[in-house]
Amino acid sequence: MKPAKNVCVVVLGDIGRSPRMQYHALSLAEHGCKVDIVGYGDSEPSKTVKLTPLIRYHYLIPYPALPLPRLLNYIFKTLWQSLTLLFVLLMNNTPDSIIVQNPPAVPSLLVCWLYACLTKARLVIDWHNYAHTIMALSVGPQNLLVKLTKQIERLIGKRAGTNFCVTNAMRKDLDENWSIKAVTLYDRPPEKFRTLSLEEKHDIWCKLGATYKELLGEDGNTVFTTSDESGNIKWRSKRPGLLLSSTSWTEDEDFSILFQALQEYEDTVDTEPGLSPLICIITGKGPLKEYYCKKIELCKWKHVQVITPWLDSEDYPKVLGSADLGVSLHTSSSGLDLPMKVVDMFGCGLPVCAYDFNCLNELVRHGENGFTFKNSTELSRQLIDWFRDDTKRKTFTKELEKFQAVRWKQNWDNVALPYFNYQ
């Protein structure tokens, strides 16, 4: 078999906020491939990826915001992205394979398919979700653009040399509805997502505390930990619980569920003084962040505090590893993908409360390695029970240790590597 030597990784989005595609690039480079990543440079990629000499970055020029009607703006943006993406691709080394993230399908799938035809490269599509179902959230499933996007996904998917997808449910759906044969490549956490020592937790809380004073105690230590005269770090006898959620602040995550649950937690602390107060960290960037931050400001809670930092790729896994419990509000526009944030949390040994949907049981099994919920009442009960008495922690820890045993590198080598070797 002839291995691919030059691979182009395409993300019609922010490279720094596309961890799975960064992992693809790193895995390919580890096997000797020269990798060109094409995408937007709104945030920094991970340090490991940046320091890999076989990986080069090619940043796209963002579409300039124009005061045009919505449809006209969409047309011009699509043309802009098509031309800029094709130009950057043509300026790079001719690849043996080109792997493109979907969504978005338009125009990335069309442009990458055309480029693959021109260069005789193997087109690989990595299906994270369906673009048409995400689009339908804002304009409705009967919209002409939604129907057109769906047809583009189907047609280009059938013409790809290889299709990867993130769940068995999606693999089955692609096969039964579009006759697309895909390979399930589950997300797995890389080694940097791990369980932290108490000293490491103390250090990251101190670092965040420089900006968010809610994390610092009056004695100069953190609200969770203290140090003795010898510098030994110890838990405080009474400390708040630390809840964590990460998000892209998009329509497929309803944060009103979490806020209602936090309100119920606040009310319960008033009647049950033994229940610990709570600090909730919500990290991420996205279009609805400002909307929800304004809602947070209106909450006059005494026992619950919410902070919303943006964390770089090096601090993010440390903050996950320092929390007591995670929350995922990802609902999936298609019902066929899985929340990568939960994969990251599990990699850190962090138990999770996750909003339940069609194929979530491929990752979260209620009562075995986490909790699932359907509404704010169920979530609030899980939070209250956990921070009152976390007797489930030992059970969850054993299950999460099994999950941590298989990391991205091993999984990618076993599943994906053979598809980058071809005649």
C-alpha positions as CSV (number, residue, x, y, z in Angstrom):
1,M,0.0,0.0,0.0
2,K,1.2,3.5,-0.8
3,P,0.9,5.9,2.2
4,A,-0.3,9.5,1.7
5,K,2.6,11.9,2.0
6,N,0.9,15.3,1.6
7,V,-2.5,15.8,3.3
8,C,-4.6,19.0,3.3
9,V,-6.9,19.5,6.3
10,V,-9.8,21.9,5.6
11,V,-11.9,23.7,8.3
12,L,-14.3,26.4,7.0
13,G,-14.2,27.7,10.6
14,D,-11.8,28.7,13.3
15,I,-8.9,26.2,13.4
16,G,-8.3,26.9,17.1
17,R,-11.8,25.9,17.9
18,S,-11.8,22.7,15.8
19,P,-9.9,20.3,18.1
20,R,-10.9,17.1,16.1
21,M,-9.4,18.5,12.9
22,Q,-6.2,19.5,14.8
23,Y,-6.0,16.0,16.2
24,H,-6.3,14.6,12.6
25,A,-3.4,16.9,11.5
26,L,-1.3,15.9,14.5
27,S,-1.9,12.2,13.9
28,L,-1.0,12.5,10.2
29,A,2.2,14.4,11.0
30,E,3.2,11.8,13.5
31,H,3.1,9.3,10.7
32,G,5.4,11.4,8.5
33,C,2.8,13.3,6.4
34,K,3.3,16.9,5.5
35,V,0.1,18.6,6.6
36,D,-1.4,21.9,5.4
37,I,-4.3,23.2,7.5
38,V,-6.6,25.6,5.9
39,G,-9.1,27.6,7.9
40,Y,-9.7,30.8,9.9
41,G,-7.3,32.0,12.5
42,D,-9.6,33.6,15.1
43,S,-8.0,31.7,18.0
44,E,-4.7,30.0,18.6
45,P,-4.3,26.2,17.8
46,S,-3.0,24.0,20.6
47,K,0.7,24.4,21.4
48,T,1.5,20.8,20.5
49,V,0.0,21.3,17.0
50,K,1.8,24.6,16.6
51,L,5.2,23.2,17.4
52,T,4.9,20.2,15.0
53,P,7.2,21.1,12.1
54,L,5.3,19.0,9.5
55,I,2.2,21.1,10.0
56,R,1.7,24.4,8.2
57,Y,-1.2,26.9,8.5
58,H,-2.9,28.8,5.7
59,Y,-5.4,31.3,7.0
60,L,-8.5,32.3,5.1
61,I,-9.5,36.0,4.8
62,P,-12.8,36.5,6.7
63,Y,-15.8,37.7,4.9
64,P,-16.3,41.4,5.5
65,A,-19.6,42.2,7.2
66,L,-21.8,44.1,4.7
67,P,-25.1,45.9,5.4
68,L,-27.1,43.8,3.0
69,P,-30.4,41.8,3.2
70,R,-29.9,38.4,4.8
71,L,-30.3,36.4,1.6
72,L,-28.1,38.6,-0.5
73,N,-25.5,38.6,2.3
74,Y,-25.5,34.8,2.3
75,I,-25.0,34.6,-1.4
76,F,-22.1,37.1,-1.3
77,K,-20.5,35.3,1.7
78,T,-20.8,31.9,-0.1
79,L,-19.1,33.3,-3.2
80,W,-16.4,35.0,-1.1
81,Q,-15.7,31.8,0.8
82,S,-15.6,29.7,-2.4
83,L,-13.1,31.9,-4.1
84,T,-10.8,32.5,-1.1
85,L,-10.8,28.7,-0.2
86,L,-10.1,27.6,-3.8
87,F,-7.4,30.2,-4.1
88,V,-5.6,29.1,-0.9
89,L,-5.9,25.4,-1.9
90,L,-4.4,26.1,-5.3
91,M,-1.5,27.9,-3.8
92,N,-0.6,24.9,-1.6
93,N,1.3,21.7,-2.3
94,T,-0.7,19.3,-4.3
95,P,-2.0,16.8,-1.7
96,D,-2.5,13.0,-1.9
97,S,-5.6,13.4,0.3
98,I,-7.8,16.3,1.4
99,I,-9.9,15.8,4.5
100,V,-12.7,18.3,5.1
101,Q,-14.9,18.9,8.1
102,N,-18.6,18.8,7.7
103,P,-20.5,21.0,8.6
104,P,-20.4,23.5,7.1
105,A,-21.2,21.8,3.7
106,V,-21.5,25.1,1.7
107,P,-19.3,25.9,0.1
108,S,-16.5,23.7,1.6
109,L,-17.7,20.3,0.3
110,L,-18.2,21.6,-3.2
111,V,-14.9,23.4,-3.3
112,C,-12.9,20.5,-1.9
113,W,-14.6,18.1,-4.2
114,L,-13.7,20.3,-7.2
115,Y,-10.2,20.7,-6.0
116,A,-9.9,16.9,-5.5
117,C,-11.0,16.4,-9.1
118,L,-8.5,18.9,-10.4
119,T,-5.6,17.4,-8.4
120,K,-6.7,13.7,-8.4
121,A,-6.5,13.8,-4.6
122,R,-8.5,11.5,-2.4
123,L,-11.5,13.3,-0.8
124,V,-12.1,12.4,2.8
125,I,-15.1,13.9,4.6
126,D,-15.2,13.9,8.4
127,W,-18.9,14.1,9.4
128,H,-19.3,15.9,12.8
129,N,-23.0,16.5,12.2
130,Y,-25.3,17.5,9.3
131,A,-25.1,21.0,8.0
132,H,-28.7,21.1,6.8
133,T,-30.1,20.2,10.3
134,I,-28.0,23.0,11.9
135,M,-29.3,25.5,9.3
136,A,-32.9,24.3,9.9
137,L,-32.7,25.5,13.5
138,S,-32.7,29.1,12.4
139,V,-34.7,29.1,9.1
140,G,-36.9,25.9,9.3
141,P,-36.6,22.5,7.5
142,Q,-38.6,23.5,4.5
143,N,-36.4,26.4,3.6
144,L,-35.0,26.1,0.0
145,L,-31.4,26.7,1.2
146,V,-31.8,23.8,3.8
147,K,-33.0,21.5,1.0
148,L,-30.2,22.5,-1.3
149,T,-27.6,22.0,1.5
150,K,-29.0,18.5,2.2
151,Q,-28.6,17.6,-1.5
152,I,-25.1,18.9,-1.6
153,E,-24.2,16.8,1.5
154,R,-25.7,13.7,-0.1
155,L,-24.1,14.1,-3.5
156,I,-20.6,15.0,-2.4
157,G,-20.7,12.4,0.4
158,K,-21.4,9.7,-2.2
159,R,-18.4,10.9,-4.3
160,A,-15.9,11.0,-1.4
161,G,-13.2,8.4,-1.3
162,T,-13.6,7.9,2.5
163,N,-16.2,9.1,5.0
164,F,-15.6,9.2,8.7
165,C,-18.4,10.0,11.2
166,V,-18.6,10.4,15.0
167,T,-21.3,7.8,16.0
168,N,-22.6,4.5,14.9
169,A,-26.1,6.1,14.7
170,M,-24.8,8.5,12.1
171,R,-23.0,5.8,10.2
172,K,-26.3,3.8,10.0
173,D,-28.2,7.0,9.0
174,L,-25.8,7.8,6.2
175,D,-26.0,4.3,4.9
176,E,-29.8,3.8,5.1
177,N,-30.8,7.3,3.8
178,W,-28.0,8.3,1.4
179,S,-26.2,5.0,0.6
180,I,-23.0,6.5,2.0
181,K,-20.6,4.0,3.5
182,A,-18.9,5.7,6.5
183,V,-16.5,4.5,9.2
184,T,-17.2,5.4,12.8
185,L,-14.3,7.3,14.3
186,Y,-15.2,8.1,17.9
187,D,-13.8,11.2,19.5
188,R,-11.3,10.3,22.2
189,P,-9.4,12.6,24.4
190,P,-5.6,13.2,23.9
191,E,-3.3,12.7,26.8
192,K,-3.5,16.4,28.0
193,F,-7.0,15.7,29.3
194,R,-6.2,13.9,32.5
195,T,-6.9,13.7,36.2
196,L,-5.1,16.5,38.1
197,S,-3.3,16.4,41.5
198,L,-4.6,18.7,44.2
199,E,-1.5,20.9,43.7
200,E,-2.2,21.3,40.0
201,K,-5.8,22.2,40.8
202,H,-4.7,24.8,43.3
203,D,-2.3,26.3,40.6
204,I,-5.0,26.7,38.0
205,W,-7.5,28.2,40.5
206,C,-4.9,30.7,41.5
207,K,-4.2,31.6,37.9
208,L,-7.9,32.1,37.1
209,G,-8.3,33.9,40.4
210,A,-6.2,36.8,39.1
211,T,-9.2,37.7,36.9
212,Y,-12.1,36.1,38.7
213,K,-11.9,37.0,42.4
214,E,-14.7,34.7,43.2
215,L,-12.1,31.9,43.2
216,L,-9.9,33.5,45.9
217,G,-10.3,33.3,49.6
218,E,-9.7,36.2,52.0
219,D,-6.4,34.6,53.1
220,G,-4.9,34.8,49.6
221,N,-5.4,31.1,48.8
222,T,-8.3,29.8,46.8
223,V,-11.9,29.2,48.1
224,F,-11.3,25.5,47.6
225,T,-7.7,25.0,49.0
226,T,-5.3,26.4,51.5
227,S,-1.6,25.9,52.1
228,D,0.2,25.4,55.4
229,E,3.6,26.9,56.5
230,S,5.5,24.3,54.5
231,G,3.6,25.1,51.4
232,N,1.5,21.8,51.4
233,I,-1.8,22.2,49.7
234,K,-4.9,21.0,51.5
235,W,-8.7,21.0,50.9
236,R,-10.6,23.6,52.9
237,S,-12.9,21.9,55.5
238,K,-15.8,23.8,54.0
239,R,-15.6,24.7,50.3
240,P,-18.0,25.4,47.5
241,G,-18.7,22.9,44.8
242,L,-17.3,23.5,41.4
243,L,-19.6,22.9,38.4
244,L,-18.3,23.3,34.9
245,S,-19.9,23.6,31.4
246,S,-18.3,24.4,28.1
247,T,-20.2,25.7,25.2
248,S,-20.1,27.3,21.7
249,W,-23.2,29.4,22.8
250,T,-25.3,28.3,19.8
251,E,-28.9,27.4,19.3
252,D,-28.5,23.7,19.9
253,E,-27.7,24.4,23.6
254,D,-30.5,25.8,25.8
255,F,-28.8,27.3,28.7
256,S,-32.1,28.4,30.3
257,I,-32.2,24.7,31.5
258,L,-29.0,25.2,33.5
259,F,-30.1,28.6,34.8
260,Q,-33.4,27.2,36.0
261,A,-31.6,24.3,37.7
262,L,-29.2,26.7,39.4
263,Q,-32.2,28.8,40.6
264,E,-33.6,25.6,42.2
265,Y,-30.2,24.8,43.7
266,E,-30.1,28.4,45.2
267,D,-33.6,27.9,46.7
268,T,-32.6,24.6,48.2
269,V,-29.5,26.0,49.9
270,D,-31.8,28.5,51.6
271,T,-33.8,25.7,53.2
272,E,-30.9,23.2,53.6
273,P,-27.9,25.1,55.0
274,G,-25.6,22.0,54.9
275,L,-25.7,22.0,51.1
276,S,-22.5,23.6,49.8
277,P,-22.6,26.9,47.8
278,L,-21.8,26.5,44.2
279,I,-19.4,28.2,41.7
280,C,-20.3,27.5,38.1
281,I,-17.7,28.1,35.3
282,I,-19.1,28.3,31.8
283,T,-16.4,28.5,29.2
284,G,-16.5,29.2,25.5
285,K,-17.2,31.7,22.7
286,G,-20.2,32.0,20.5
287,P,-23.1,34.1,19.1
288,L,-25.4,33.8,22.1
289,K,-22.8,34.4,24.8
290,E,-23.7,38.1,25.3
291,Y,-27.4,37.3,25.5
292,Y,-26.9,34.7,28.3
293,C,-24.3,36.9,30.1
294,K,-27.0,39.6,30.5
295,K,-29.4,36.9,31.9
296,I,-26.7,35.9,34.4
297,E,-26.3,39.5,35.6
298,L,-30.0,39.6,36.4
299,C,-29.7,36.6,38.8
300,K,-29.2,37.9,42.3
301,W,-28.1,34.7,43.8
302,K,-26.4,34.4,47.2
303,H,-25.2,30.8,47.1
304,V,-24.5,30.3,43.4
305,Q,-21.9,32.3,41.4
306,V,-21.4,32.1,37.6
307,I,-18.3,33.1,35.7
308,T,-17.8,32.9,32.0
309,P,-14.1,32.8,31.1
310,W,-12.6,32.1,27.7
311,L,-9.8,29.6,28.2
312,D,-6.9,28.9,25.9
313,S,-6.1,25.4,24.7
314,E,-3.6,24.8,27.5
315,D,-5.7,26.0,30.4
316,Y,-9.0,24.4,29.2
317,P,-8.1,20.8,30.1
318,K,-6.7,21.9,33.5
319,V,-10.0,23.7,34.4
320,L,-11.9,20.6,33.3
321,G,-9.7,18.4,35.5
322,S,-10.2,20.7,38.5
323,A,-14.0,20.6,38.6
324,D,-16.3,18.4,40.7
325,L,-19.0,17.8,38.1
326,G,-19.6,18.7,34.4
327,V,-22.8,19.7,32.6
328,S,-23.5,19.3,28.9
329,L,-26.5,21.0,27.3
330,H,-25.7,19.8,23.8
331,T,-28.9,18.6,22.1
332,S,-27.7,17.8,18.6
333,S,-29.6,19.2,15.6
334,S,-29.6,15.8,14.0
335,G,-29.7,13.6,17.1
336,L,-26.7,11.7,15.6
337,D,-23.6,13.4,17.0
338,L,-22.0,13.4,20.4
339,P,-20.8,16.3,22.6
340,M,-17.1,16.5,22.3
341,K,-17.0,18.4,25.6
342,V,-18.2,15.3,27.4
343,V,-15.3,13.3,25.8
344,D,-12.9,15.9,27.1
345,M,-14.5,15.8,30.6
346,F,-14.4,12.0,30.7
347,G,-10.7,12.2,29.7
348,C,-10.1,14.3,32.8
349,G,-12.1,11.8,35.0
350,L,-14.9,14.3,35.4
351,P,-18.4,12.9,35.8
352,V,-21.1,14.6,33.7
353,C,-24.7,15.5,33.7
354,A,-25.7,15.5,30.0
355,Y,-28.9,16.5,28.2
356,D,-30.4,13.2,26.9
357,F,-31.0,12.7,23.1
358,N,-31.1,9.9,20.6
359,C,-27.6,8.4,20.5
360,L,-26.1,9.8,23.7
361,N,-26.0,6.3,25.2
362,E,-23.0,5.7,22.9
363,L,-21.1,7.8,25.3
364,V,-23.0,8.5,28.5
365,R,-24.8,5.7,30.4
366,H,-27.1,7.0,33.1
367,G,-26.0,5.9,36.5
368,E,-22.9,4.1,35.2
369,N,-20.5,6.8,34.1
370,G,-22.7,9.9,34.4
371,F,-26.2,11.2,34.6
372,T,-28.7,12.1,31.8
373,F,-31.5,14.6,32.1
374,K,-34.5,15.8,30.1
375,N,-35.4,19.1,31.9
376,S,-34.2,21.6,34.5
377,T,-36.0,19.7,37.3
378,E,-34.1,16.5,36.7
379,L,-30.8,18.4,36.4
380,S,-31.3,20.4,39.6
381,R,-32.1,17.1,41.5
382,Q,-28.9,15.6,40.1
383,L,-26.8,18.7,41.2
384,I,-28.4,18.8,44.6
385,D,-27.9,15.0,45.2
386,W,-24.3,15.1,44.0
387,F,-23.2,18.1,46.1
388,R,-25.0,16.7,49.1
389,D,-23.6,13.2,48.9
390,D,-21.4,12.1,45.9
391,T,-21.6,8.4,46.7
392,K,-21.7,7.6,43.0
393,R,-18.2,9.1,42.5
394,K,-16.4,5.8,43.1
395,T,-18.6,3.9,40.6
396,F,-18.2,6.7,38.0
397,T,-14.4,6.9,38.6
398,K,-14.0,3.2,37.8
399,E,-15.9,3.5,34.5
400,L,-14.1,6.7,33.5
401,E,-10.7,5.0,34.1
402,K,-11.8,2.4,31.5
403,F,-12.7,5.3,29.1
404,Q,-9.3,7.0,29.8
405,A,-7.5,3.9,28.8
406,V,-8.1,4.5,25.0
407,R,-6.8,7.9,23.8
408,W,-7.1,9.7,20.5
409,K,-3.7,8.4,19.1
410,Q,-4.5,4.7,19.7
411,N,-8.0,5.0,18.4
412,W,-6.9,7.0,15.3
413,D,-4.1,4.6,14.5
414,N,-6.5,1.6,14.7
415,V,-9.4,3.1,12.8
416,A,-8.3,6.0,10.5
417,L,-4.7,5.4,9.5
418,P,-5.5,2.5,7.1
419,Y,-7.7,4.9,5.1
420,F,-4.7,7.2,4.4
421,N,-2.9,4.2,2.8
422,Y,-4.0,3.4,-0.7
423,Q,-2.9,2.3,-4.1
